[in-house]
Amino acid sequence: MFKNLTKVERAWVLYDVGNSAFTMLACSLIPIWFKALAIGTAPGQISSDQATAYYSISISVVTVVVAVLGPICGAIADHKDMKKIFFTTAVACGVAGCILNGFATSWVAFIVIYVVTKIFYSASLTFYDSMLNDVTTDERMDQVSSYGYAWGYIGSCIPFILAMIAYILSGGLSEDLMWFSPKAGRIIGFAVTGIWWLAVTMPLIKNYKQINYVEPEQHAIRKVFSKIFNTLKRIGTEDKKVLFFLIAFFLYIDGVGTIIDNCINIGTDLGLPTVGQVVFLLATQVVAFGGSLVFARLSQKYDTVTLILICIVGYFCVCVYALTLKSLLDFGILAFGVGCFQGSIQSLSRSYFSKIIPAENSGEYFGIYDIFAKGASFLGSAVIAWVKLAGGTINIAVASLAIFFLLGFIFLKMADKQPMKNEQA
């Protein structure tokens, strides 16, 4: 399949393979390691419900920080030759934070380092997504974007399996299997992920060249804020297609992000065996790989918006199904449903947004996009935390997310009815 891609397209796709390793770790072992440090009766430790709530709140903190920094960094990166510099810096800091996370000895230090790491991870994705206009053409965007998510899902399994082996051999499943300490297992898991992340990023750093850009201006930093304000004003008053899409995206991707970030917490709160949860999540990566390729093929025949709407309906059904969750089999069915649409809804949203924005300002626009995208789950995580702290079940908390997908469906239909800005002109 890589044979169908150019050299720079292939390098761009490989970064999805790299950063997805961290995403997979964040969805599986990181919550387990966090709760192992946090839950207990010793001084400084907390209850399981408190741990779930604090973890959800930390995700919300990441989203707020990214929302503030994303558009600013994106607008600056739109200047000639700046995008690669910002991208490389974000990756380097993210990888360093990932490796350092393994050495945390308290749950407070663990969650603080994780938040900082995820901020740099999210920042790298702002620049990465905005590179799509430079590495491929409008006609190939859906396909290339889908390939990124597809190979990201399957490629992330390699470092994850190594991290999982380290977790098992550190007594994660049984003390009878303990070859070394839990701390050593965490260090190995984070280190393998960080090294993999960096290694597969190198081709993009080497081959990427910024084609679309704006010329540097005097007092650029000061003008960035004015430029972002004018762009937001223009979107709000003139470009209704982008406005309605961003509202729709804000709603449905928040639901997607919340489910991804809290999948292990769902199983843990239901009292399901950890090994079963992780096995199903690993299988979900394979399902997501296949789902992304299927939608990549469909994107050559069907309208992008139609395919996104199908994914939204799929997620709506997943949320409603969560009300029935009781057993590990139920959890597996839920994970399968998520896998069918997870990569596709993200990749198609990314490519669709690339098509409706000015290419020379892609960094700035994707900075705004990133307010709602990477690290998404701000409102959804707040809903999960509120329901849990109020004494509700995880089933009700997940089912409550259905409203995000319903509203997202409505606003995306509204966006689709709006003409492109150049058509208005």
N, C-alpha and C positions, 0 to 999 in steps of 0.2 A: 504493500500500500504506500510505503514511503517513495516508491518509484514514481508515483504520480505527482510528487512534490518537487519544487525547485530546491536548491541548496539552502537558500535563506528561509523558505517556508518550512523545510525540515528542521532547521535550527530553531525556528520559532515554536514549532510543535513540541520539540524536545524540552523546552522550558516548562510546559505543562506536565511533562513526565517528572521533572524535578520538583516543582512546587507541590504537586499532588502527593508526593511522599509525605510532606509535612502535614498536608490536609488529612491524609489517611491516619497519621499518628494522632492528630488532634481529635479525630472522630472516634478513636478507639482506645489506645493505651494511655494517652495523656489524662483523660478524666479518671481512669483507674488509678494511675500513679498519684494524681492529686488527692483522690479520696483516701488512698492508703496512708498518705501523710496527714490528712486533715481530720478524718473521723476517729474518734476515740474518747476516752475519759481522762487522759493525761492533761496536765496544764497546757493551755494553748490550743487544744484540739476541740472539734465541734461535732455536731450531730450530722447525720446523713442528709436530712432535709436542708439544713443550713449550708452544707457543702454544695448541694445542687443549686441552691439559690445564689450563693456567692460566685459559683462558676458561671452561671447565666449572667450575673451582673458584670463580671469581668469581660464577657463577650460584648456586652453593651458599651462598656468603656472603650474598647477597641474601636467600635463603630463610630463613636462620637469623635475620637481623636482623628480617625481617618477622614471623617466628614469635614473637619476643620482644615487638615493639612492637604488632603487630596487635590482639590482644585488649585490651590496655591502652587504646589509642586508641579502639577500637570501643566499649568500655564507657563511656568518658567522653563519646563522641559520642552515646550514647543519651539523654543529658540534653537537656532542652528547648532547641531552637534551636542546638545545638552541632554537629550533623552537617554543616550547610552550611559552617560556619566551618572545620572540620577538612578537609573536602573541598576547599574553595577554596584553602586553604594548601598542601595536598599537590599540587594541580594547578599552582599558581604556581611552587613549588620544582622540580617535575618539568620543567616547560616551560623554566625558566631553566637547569637542568642540561643539558637536551637541546641547547639552543642553545650553551652553553658548551663542550660536548663536541667541537664542531667545531674549536675553537681549540687542542686538545691537541697538543703537538709530540713527545711520547714515548709509548711504549706503556704505561708505568707510569701516567702522568697520564691517559691515555685510559681505561684500565680502571678507575681509581679514580673518575673523574667518572661513568663509565657505571654503576658499582655504586651510587653515591649517587643518580643519576637514577632508576635502576630501583627503588630503595627507595621513593622518593616516588611513583613511578608505581604501584607495588604498593599503597602505603598509600591512594592515591586510589581504587583499585578496591575496597578494603575498605569504604569509606564508600559508594561508588557501588552496589555490590551490595546493601548493606543498605537502600538507598533504595527497592528494588523493592517492599517492603511498603507504602511510602507513596504510590507513584505509580500502583499498579494494584490489582486485586482478585485473590483466589485463583484464580478461574476463568480469568483472562486471563494469569496469570503465565508459563505455558509459552510462550504465543504472543508476549508482549511481550519476554521474555528472548531468545527465538529471533530475533526481529526485530532486537534489539540486535546480536547476533553477525553476522547476515546483512548488515545495512547497514554494520556495522563492516568486514567483509571487503571489500565492494565500494567503500566510501568511502575506505578506506586506499590504494586504488590511485592516487588522484589525486595526493597529495603524493609517493607513492613514485615515480611516473613522472617527476615533476619532479626528485626526488633522483637518479633513475637517469640522466636526461639530463645532470645536473651531473657525475655520476660518469664518464659516457662522454666528455664534453667536457673532462674533466681528465686524459684519457689512460688511463682505466681499462681500456679494451679495446685501444687501440693508440696509440702516441705520435703517429701521423700525424693522429689526431683531436683532439690536445691543443690546446684553445683557452686554457686557463688551468691553473694548478698543481693538483696533487692536493690540497694543503691547502685551496685555494679551493673545490674540489669538495666536500670534507668539510664546510666551513663552510656552503655553500649547502644541502647535503642535510639537515644537522641543523636549520638555521634554518627551512627550509620546513616540516619536520615539526613543529617546536615551535610555529610560528605557526598552522599548521592545527589542531593539538591544542587550543590556547587558543581559537581563533575558534569552533569548533563546540561548545565547552564552555559558552560564555556563555549560551545559552538555558536550560540546566539551572540554572546559578547564579542566573539571574533568576527562574525560575518554580518552583523546588523549594520546598516547604514541608514541614517535618517534622510528620507527623501522629501517629505512634506514638513515645512517649518515656516516660522515667521522670523523676520530679521530682528536681531537684538536692538533694543531701544535704550536710550539714555534714561537713567533712573528706573531701570526695568522692574526692580522689586516694588517700588511705590506704584508703578503703573499696573502691576499685576492685579492689585486689589480693585482698581478702577475697571480693569478689563473684565474681571470675573463678575463684578456687579453689573456691568453693561451686558455681558452675555446672559446672565440670569434674567435681567430685565427684558432682553430681546426674546428669550425663550418664553417668558411669561406673557408677553404682549403680542409677539409676531409669529413665533414658530410653535403653533399649537400641536403639531405632530410630535415634536420632541417633548413638549410639556406633558401631554397625555401619556406618552410612552413612559416617561420617567415616573409619573405617578403610578401607573400600572406596574412598572418594574419594581418600584419601592415596595408595593404591597405584596406581589407574589414572590419576589426573590427573598423578602424578609421571612416568609413562611418556609421557603426552601432552606435558607441558611439556618433557621431555628431547628428544623428537623435534623440537619446534618450535624450541627454542633451538640445536639442533645440526645443523639441516638443511643449512646451507651448509658446515659442517665435514665432513659426510658426503660431499658432492660434491667438496670440495677434497681430502680424503684419498684419494678414488678417482681423482684427477687429471682430473676432468671440466672442460670449458670453463666459465668463470665466466658468460659471457653466456647460455649454455644453461640453467644452473641458475637464474639470475634470471628468465628468461622462464617457465620451468616454475613457479617460485614465484608469479609474477604470475598465471599461469593458475590456480594452486591457489586464489587468493583468489576467483576467479569461481566455481570449483567449490564452494568452501566457502559462498559466498553462496547458490547453488542448493540445496546440501545442507541448510543451516539452514532455508530456506523450506519444503523438503519435510518436514522433521521438525516444523516449526511447524504445518503442516497435519495431519500424522499425530497430533500431540499432542492434537488435538481429538477423535480417535476412539479412540486407544489409550492404555494406561496408561504413565505417564512412566517407571517403572522398566523396563518392557519395552523401550522405545526406547533407554534408556541401555545396557541389556544388549546390544542389537544393535550399538551403537557400540563397546562394549568388544570384542566379537567381531571387528568390523572392524579395530580397531587390532591385535589379536592376529595377525591374518592379515598385516597390514602388516609387523610385526616379523619374522615368519617369512620373508616374501618378501625381506627385506633381505639374507638369506644369499646370494641370487642376484645381487645388484647388481654390475654390471660397467660398463655403458654409460650414456650420457646418456638413452637410451630407458628403461632400467630405472629410472633416477632419476625420470623423468617419470611412469612408472606408479606408483611409490611415492608421489610427490607427489599424484597424483590420488586414490589410496586415502586418504591423510591428509585431503585436502580434503573428501571425502565425509562424514567423521564429525567433523572437528575442531571446527567451531562448535557442532554439535548436542550433543556430549557435554558441552561446557562450559555451554551455555545451559540444557539440561535439568537438569543437576546443580544449577545455581544456583537455578532455579525450584523444584525438588523440595525443596531445603534450606529455601527460604523458607516452604514449606508446612508443614514439620514442626517449626518453631521458634516461640517466642512472639514476636509482631510487635513488642511494646514493647521487647524486648531484642535486636533484630535486629543492631544495631551490634556488641554484645558477641559474639553468636554468629557473625557473619560475620568478626569478628576471629579467632576460633578456626578458622573455615572457611579463612581466608586463610593460616593456617599451612601448609595443604596445597595451596592453590590458586595464587593469583597469585605468580609467581616460582617456581612448582613446578618440580621437576626436581632436587631436592636429592640424593636417593638415585640417581636415574637418571644425573645428571651425574657423580656419584662413580663409578658403574659404568663410564661411558664413559671417564673419566680413568684409572681403574685398569686397564682393558683396554688402553688405548693405551700407558700407561707400562710395562705388562708386555710390550709387543711384539705385542699382538693386533691384528687387523684391525678396521676400522670396521664391517664386515659382522657380525662376531661380537658387537661391542659393542652394536649396535642390536638384533640378534636376542635378546640377553640380556634386553632389556626386556620380552619376552613374558611372563615370570613375573609382572611387575607387573599385567598385565591379567588373567591367569588368577586370581590371588589376589583382585583387585578384583571380578571376576565372582562369586566364591564369597561374599565378604562382603556384596556388594550383595543377593544372593539372601537372605542371612540377615537383612539389614535389612528387606527387604520383608515378611518373615514376622512381624516384630514389630508389635504394635498401637501406635497413636499414644498419647502420654502421657495425653491427655484421655480416650481410650477406656479406658485402664487405670483411670483415676480413676472 
